[in-house]
Amino acid sequence: MRLETNTIQAGWDPKNGEPRVAPIVQSTTYAYDTAQNVADLFDLKAAGHMYSRISNPTCEVLEQKIALLEGGVAALATSAGQMASTIAIANLCSSGDHFIAAGSLYGGTVALFSNTFKKMGIEVSYVDAEAPLHVLKQAIRPNTKAIFAETIANPALDVLDFEKFAALAKEAGVPFVVDNTFATPFLCRPFEHGANIVTHSATKYLDGHAVAVGGLIVDKGDFDWTNGKFPQMTEPDPSYHGVVYTKNFGNLGYIVKARVQWIRDLGAYLSPMNAFLINLGMETLHVRMQRHCENAQALAEFLQNHPKVAWVNYPGLPSHKHHERLKCYCTGASGVLTFGVKGGQQEGEKVMNALKLARILVHVADLRTCVLHPASMTHRQLDEAALKAAGVSPDLIRVSVGLEHIEDIKADFEHALSQL
Ligand SMILES: *Cc1c(COP(=O)(O)O)cnc(C)c1O
């Protein structure tokens, strides 16, 4: 089936007389006939749901759908996108390990990598993603265990050079992890360009309606864990009666380990209600993404031609530094653009305050147009150097272009800019 069909139908195939729509299984637990049935679940000898901290049928629908859409073998739903990033890396790196990340990342990811992981003994090196491969290779250490980057960076809107980063990961002998939140599988399929693991903040376009926080991790299932760098995958896990993830679960091992170790221990699974809402949103992902791209393109062109606008950053504009790269890896530039007005941050604030349809809020990638000033909001905790690395200038206004009529969106910005 094609992507459009799978966004609607995948993950739930009702049997005779079952509900057409995947139901919300709002149950913490599951009943079994024998004690042996449950013992087998605990030993991971049998598949089945045991407790909704670890797996749940509604969440499973979402997991199967995203795995299919991304072209992976298995997926794991998490309580938030932050937890998807946390577990994706923690499943690879132990205390004393190191990983490499592209410099332009979502602010929350930078905070997680720079501060929280540091306290856990996991060290990150940020690299300039535009540096040539031979320079990037200098960041590789013997204890490097992962490479991490975003397809379309939030909010820098840099487009990832997949080929180069895949080569870097190959050189290091470690998985290439890609946060595909802004592109979604409808605009980019990272596994087709060398990624091994994909993460999502499902809170954004997958939900698309700003109603549920959630995250997803998908594994392509093609990484060779037996290269000596990942004993946690190839040696017995004492917390599970000596299970060896690669041996017992083959190419599902990475996701099984993430679930039965990290999700079990941290309790950071997605709730069934949120899985239902995110799945409901995903059913129209393909229709929405097309319109998000169209509206963002039109607004970017409008702003670019506006006399009071200093600059516009949108990868869909032919003048964008990564426009050709975008065409190579993505089928669209997604719905987020950034711009600055003449006169800088102070004038920009006036424009934000004068907008009516586009509200000021800490969100992105849903169907209502909204604006945010990263330097004073999402990226507030970053110092000047980190802001620069993240591609956030003081005057930068991020616009998440929604699905309202484009003429109404443009009129809102025209009116706000006329207040200057
Ligand atoms: C929002 C976001 C996250 C974090 O996701 P939450 O669901 O808010 O925890 C991670 N990566 C990117 C690119 C994001 O935009």
PDBQT file of the ligand as one rigid body, heavy atoms in Angstrom, charges set to zero:
ROOT
HETATM    1  C1  LIG A 501       9.181  19.461  20.066  1.00  0.00    +0.000 C 
HETATM    2  C2  LIG A 501      10.354  18.736  19.583  1.00  0.00    +0.000 A 
HETATM    3  C3  LIG A 501      10.953  17.735  20.360  1.00  0.00    +0.000 A 
HETATM    4  C4  LIG A 501      10.474  17.402  21.749  1.00  0.00    +0.000 C 
HETATM    5  O1  LIG A 501       9.206  16.846  21.681  1.00  0.00    +0.000 OA
HETATM    6  P1  LIG A 501       8.125  16.935  22.878  1.00  0.00    +0.000 P 
HETATM    7  O2  LIG A 501       7.007  16.108  22.340  1.00  0.00    +0.000 OA
HETATM    8  O3  LIG A 501       7.780  18.366  23.062  1.00  0.00    +0.000 OA
HETATM    9  O4  LIG A 501       8.766  16.345  24.075  1.00  0.00    +0.000 OA
HETATM   10  C5  LIG A 501      12.031  17.068  19.819  1.00  0.00    +0.000 A 
HETATM   11  N1  LIG A 501      12.512  17.361  18.600  1.00  0.00    +0.000 NA
HETATM   12  C6  LIG A 501      11.944  18.322  17.828  1.00  0.00    +0.000 A 
HETATM   13  C7  LIG A 501      12.515  18.607  16.482  1.00  0.00    +0.000 C 
HETATM   14  C8  LIG A 501      10.854  19.039  18.291  1.00  0.00    +0.000 A 
HETATM   15  O5  LIG A 501      10.321  20.006  17.525  1.00  0.00    +0.000 OA
ENDROOT
TORSDOF 0
